[in-house]
Amino acid sequence: MKTEITIDSYRDIAPKGTIDLIYNLVNRLKGRSLLHVNSTKLGGGVAEMLLRLVPLFNNLGIQTRWEIIQGTPLFYQTTKSFHNALQGQPQIITDEMFNEYKKVNQKNARNISFDSDVAIIHDPQPAAFIYKKPKKAKWLWRCHIDVSRPNRKVWNFLREYVARYDGAIFSLPSFAQKLAIPQFLVYPSIDPLSDKNKELPRAQINSVLDKYAIPRDKPIILQVSRFDRFKDPLGVIKAYELVKKHNECCLVLAGGGATDDPEGLQVLNEVKEAAGNDKDIFVLDLPPDANLEINAFQRAATIILQKSVKEGFGLTVAEGMWKGKPVIGGAVGGINVQIVYGRTGYTVNSIEGCAYRIRYLLNNPLALNELGENAKEYIRRNFLITRHLCDYLALMIKMLNI
């Protein structure tokens, strides 16, 4: 039987004073309630964070619900196009798609109770729910994606909804928009006690490697991510091919899809084709709940990559760093916040730059280990779930003016 995780379970992990601060904030919110709404319960960082945050809110005595909207294939195609367009990629979005977005939001809104003091509505998919906001409630729109240079047509469409919220939350200052409502900065987080991040015995790590026939006699280069073009898995393969000319290693691309991402299968097939018959490339299409496997891969890896070309935040960076690994990431979005260049890892702007940094670390084990140690401490101080809880609790106090 699993031991229940409470906020006190983090007392020896979180920075000193964090747990006491959480209790002080909670005391000001007695009797208050919170609602989260998003579009999927499995797959992707948003769902992963809510799976851990919601039970902790309830454990602290704040009545918290999590609602998930249901959509049609056209709705998910539309919101995926929204996602791509908001991150600056050209998209064709028809009137039919805009109308489907409105229709699905209206249908879902009829089936959800919005009775809560504060609601946090996550990302574009349920943004149109704002028309159901109770008068006395405070609603925040939480954007997890890079909207620093959005497609104006899509942003102007969404802005009609976002502007009606009581506030908006972004993951980076550069993502903020011209809005008349207050805007807040909240970094995402990882849970060090989750299956994906908790300590694992060596025997369990080896068992996972054996299950997927991944060799233990050569360095492992790992990228964990959804099969999404913004994660640049094809660029990762090209960087590995450059490294392989000089250094023996293997590449593991471990990921899967999200239930609200219809493009995942197509990208996965492109990755498999690019990998070809290379016996040292392992393309693993994992189920959304393969958290222990991902944990084992990250702990077994020599170097972890997140070579994104666009990124809202990229929690896999924090996950890898938490395992004491240097991470090489694309110099975009929240990756720049997590990686301190030359101290906890490296950010890169090209395939060649990625390959160069992989080779540098493979050839300099002392630097590799030092960066890994620095990386874990940096995550402990900045990107754990306990800090995330503090931010949300403080926001509730601010919005309710108590």
N, C-alpha and C positions, 0 to 999 in steps of 0.2 A: 504494500500500500504506500502511495506517495505521501510524503510529508507536505502539509499545506505550506505554501510560501506566503509569508506575510512581509510587511515592510521591514520588520526587525531582522528578517533573514539577510538583509543587505548591510547590516550595521558594520560588519567587519570588512566589507568590500568597498562601499561608497566612501568618498572623502569625509573626513571628520566633521561632524556637526550637521551633515545632510539629513539624517533621519530625524533628529530633534527639530530641525527646521520644518520638515514635512508635518510633524505632529502639531507644531504651532500654527501652521497654515490651516490644517484640517479643523482645528478648534474654532476657527472663524467661519467655517462652512457647515456647521452642524445643521442637519435638517434640509440641506440643499441637494438638488439632483442634477444629473448631467446626462445628456444624450449624445452619442456618436452615430453618424450615418456615413456609410461608404458603399462601394459597389461590389466588394468581394470579401469572403471570409478566408479564402486560401489563395496564396500566391501573391508575391509582392510585399514591399516593406510596410505599407500602410496596414494591411491586415495583420502582419506579423507583430507590429507594435501594439495594435489594439487588442490582440489576443492576450497580451501580457499586461497592458495598462488597465483594461476594464476590471479584471478581478481585483487588482490592487486598489482601485478607487472604491469598489464595494467593500473590500476588507477594511478600508479606513473609515467606513461609515457613510460614504457619499453614494447615494442610490444612483447607479449608473447603468444605462442600457446601451446596447449596440444593435442598430438596425441596418439591414443590408437590402439595397434595392435590387429588384429583379428586372432584367431587360430582355429585349428581343435581339436576334442576330443583327438586325439593322441598327438597333440602338448601340450595341457594342462596337459595330463598325464605325458608327458616327463618333462615339466618344474616343475611340482609338485615333480617329482622324483629328479630333479636337486636340488630343494629347500631342500628336505629331506637329500639328499646326502651331500650338502654343509654344512648342520648343523650336519653332522657326522653320520647319520643313514645309515645302509647298504641298498643298492638299486641295482636292476638289471636293467640296461639300455642297450638296444640292439642297434645294428647298425641302425636298422629301425627307432628307436626313435631319435638317433642323426641326421639321414638324414631328418626326419620330422621337427626337429628344424631348420635346415638350410633352408629347402624348404619354411617353413612358413615365416621365416625372409626375405628371398629373395622376396617372393610374396608381403608382406606388404611394403617392401622398395620401390617397384615400384609405390605405391599409395600414398606416403607421400612426401611432399615438405620439403627438409632439408635446405631451405634458411633461415639461422639465424646466428647471430654472435657467439652465444654460444648455445650448446645443452647439456641437462642433460638427460641421458638415464638410466632409473631406472630398476635395478635388472637384472637377467639373461635372461628373456624372449626376450627383443629386443637387447641384447648385440651385436649380429652379424650385426647390422646396421652399425657398424663402417666402413665397406667397402664403404658406401655411403657418408662419411664425405667430405664436400667441403674443398678444400685446405686451404682457408683462415679462416675457422671456427675453433673454439675451442670446443672440446667435452670432457665431463666428464661422467664417468660411476659411477652411484650412487647405492651402495649396501646397502640394508636395512636389510639384514639377517645376522645371526651369522656364519661367515666363519672362525672362529678361528681354527677349526680343520676339514677342509673339506675332503670329499672323494677325493683322489688325482686324480683319473681318470676323474671325472667330473670337478674338478678345473683346471686340465691341459687342458681339452677341452675348457673351457671358457677363460682361461688365454690367449689363442691364439688371442682372440678378445680384451680382456681387455687391454692387453699390447700395443695395437695400439691407445688407447685413449691418450688424452693430460693430463689426470689426473684421479684419482679415489677418491671417497668420501665414507668414512665408518662412522658408527654410534658410534664406540668405538675404542680406540687404539688397543685393543686386536684382533680386526677383520682384521687389516692391514695384507697385504701379501708381499712376496718378489717380488717386481715389479720395473722395471727401471723407471717408470713414477712417477710424484709427487703424494703423497697421502694426503688427507685432512680429518679432523675430523669435522663433522657437526651433532649435535644432532637433532633428530626430534622434533616436537613441537605440541602444541594444540592451537586452536583458542578460546580465552575466550568469543568471541561474537557469536560463531556458535550456532546452535540449540542444539548441544550436550553439550555445556558448559555454556551457558548464564544463568543468574538468572531465576528461575521459582517461581511463586507464590505457596504457600502451597496448594491452592485449585486444581491447575493443577497437582501437585504431587499426591495428594490423588485420583484424578480422574483416573490417570494411574494405581495406585495400585488397585483401585476398578475394573477397566477394566479387569485386569488379576487375580482378586480374591486373591491378596496377602494380608495377614493379617497385620494390623497396631498395633496389641497388643503384639507383640513380636519382639525381635531384628531380623534384616534382615542381613544375610550374603550373599554377592553378588559377583559373578564373571561375568564380561562381556568379551566375547572373541568369535572368530570364533570357531566352533566345530572342533578342530584340536588336534591331540594327543600331540603335543608339549605344548599345553596349560594345559594338564593334568586334564581335567574335571572329570575323574573317580577318580583321587586322591583327588580332591576337595570334592566329595561325601563321600569318606572314612573319610576325616578329619571332615566333618560335622557330620558323624555318631558317631565319638568319642566324639565330643563336646556335642551332643544331649543326651548322657548318663548322663550329669551333668547340662547342661544349656538349658533352653527352647529357641528355635530360629527356624528360617526357612531359607532355602537356595534357592537362585534364581540364576540359570545359564541362562544368557541372551546372545544370540548371533545369529549367522546365518552363511552363507557361503559367499565366494567370487566367482565371476564368473569364475575365473581361478583356482579354487580349486575343483577338482573332488572327493576328499575324504570326504568332509564335511558331506554328507548325511549318510554315513556309520558310522562316529563317532557320529553323532546325535543319531542314532538308538541305539548305544552302551550305550550312556549316559541315554537315556530313559529306557533302560532295567535295568541299574544299579540303577536308581532312584526307580524302582518298584512301589509300591503302597503307598509310603510315602507321606502323604497329605501335608507335610511341605517342600517338594522339588518341585520347579517350574522350569521346563525346557522349555524355551521360544525360539522358532525358529523365530527370527524377520526378517523382510525385511531389506535390506541394508539402507533404508532411515528412519529407526525408531529412529532418533536422539533425538527427544524430549522424547520418552519413556525411552531411555537409560539414558538421563539426569535425568529424574524423579527417576528412580531406584537408580542411584548413590546418589542423594540427600536424598532419603529415607533410604538408607542403614545405618546400624550401623558400619559395618566393610566391607571393600572391599578386595577381594583376586585377585591375578594374579599368581596362582601357576604353572607357566611355568617351564618346564624342559629344554627347549631351548628357547631363545628369542632374536630377533634382537634388539628390544628396548622395546616394550610394552607400547604403548601410553595410554592404558586403566589405567595404573598406574598413569600417570600424570593427566588424567581426574578425577580419583577418588580423588586424593590429592587436585586438584583444588576446589573440593566441600567441602574441609575441613574434609576429612575422613582419618583415618589411613589406610594404605594399607599393607597387608601381601603378600609378593611376593616370588617366587622362587629366589634363590640366583644365578641368571644367567643373562648374557647379560646386556642389558641396564637397567634392573630392579635395579641392584646394583648401577647405577649412580643416579637413581631417588629417591630411598629410602635411607635415612640416618638412619642407624640402631639405634633404640632406641630413635630417635628424631622426625622422620616423619613417622615411621612405622617399620616393621621388615622384614628381609629376612630369609627364612627357606630352609632347605635341605631335609625335609622329611614330610610325612603325619603327623606323630606324632608331629613334631615340629610346623607344621601349626596349628594343633588342640590346642596345648599348648598355642600358642600366641593368638588364638581366645578367648580361655577361660580366659586368663590373662586380655585381654582388656574388655571382657564382665563383669568381676568381679571388674574392676578398672575404673569406668567412668571418674574420674578426669584425669587419664593418657590417656584415649581414646580421651578426648576433647583436651588436650594439644598437643598430637601428630597431631591431625587433624588441629589445628590452625597453627602449625609449617609447616605442609605439604603444605598448601595453599600458604604460603609466599615463600617457597622454589621453588615451581613451578613458581610463579610470577617472581622470579628473574632469573630463568634459562631456562624455557622450554615453553615460549610463542611464538607465531608466529612472533612477532616483532623481537625477537632475531634471528629466523630462516631467516627472510628476510635480516637482516644485514649480516648474514653469506654468503648467496647466492650472495648478491650484492658485497660484498668484494671479493668473489671468481671470479665473472665476471671481476672485475677490475684487479685482479691478472692475470687471464688468457689472457685478452686482452692487458695487460701491458699499462694501461692508468692512 
